[in-house]
Amino acid sequence: MHLMATDMGLSSCLILGTILALGTNKELIKKLNLPEGHVPCCVVIVGGTEEKFPERQIPEDKISVSYIG
């Protein structure tokens, strides 16, 4: 979702504190009109920005990948 937002010229941010609050606040979950038994697993805010993000080259050895087979 973050990459798609950036591709669309938007900014995004994962808000971890909101998830922690929702996990312990049943009244807040009720205010959000979530179906019974559903608890959010992540919260992402998305919005416009004036900031320009130049394309970067990321070295292939920067991110490692492990496959489980």
LINVEN-V923821 format. One record per residue. PSI is psi in radians with two decimals (NA if undefined). D_FIRST is the distance of its C-alpha to the first C-alpha in Angstrom with 2 decimals. Layout:
psi;d_first
PSI;D_FIRST
PSI;D_FIRST
//
This chain:
psi;d_first
-0.69;0.00
-0.74;3.80
-0.69;5.47
-0.71;5.15
-0.79;6.15
-0.74;8.65
-0.51;9.79
0.08;10.57
0.33;12.50
2.87;10.70
2.72;10.31
2.75;8.26
2.30;9.89
2.26;10.02
1.57;13.31
-0.67;15.24
-0.57;18.48
-0.72;17.43
-0.74;16.85
-0.69;20.21
-0.73;21.87
-0.60;20.70
-0.37;21.91
-0.01;25.37
1.58;25.75
-0.54;26.59
-0.71;27.70
-0.72;24.34
-0.70;22.67
-0.70;25.47
-0.49;24.85
-0.05;21.28
0.67;23.00
2.53;21.06
2.65;22.94
2.28;25.51
-0.08;24.33
2.32;20.58
2.26;19.07
2.55;15.47
-0.30;13.89
2.73;11.25
2.20;10.91
2.24;8.37
2.49;10.18
2.39;9.28
3.01;12.33
2.79;14.49
2.70;16.25
-0.25;19.44
2.45;18.56
2.35;18.43
1.82;16.45
2.56;18.70
2.38;17.63
2.60;18.64
2.13;20.26
2.14;19.37
2.47;22.39
-0.50;22.06
0.04;23.79
-0.63;21.29
2.15;19.02
2.65;20.97
2.30;20.19
2.31;22.36
2.36;22.91
2.17;24.58
NA;26.83
//
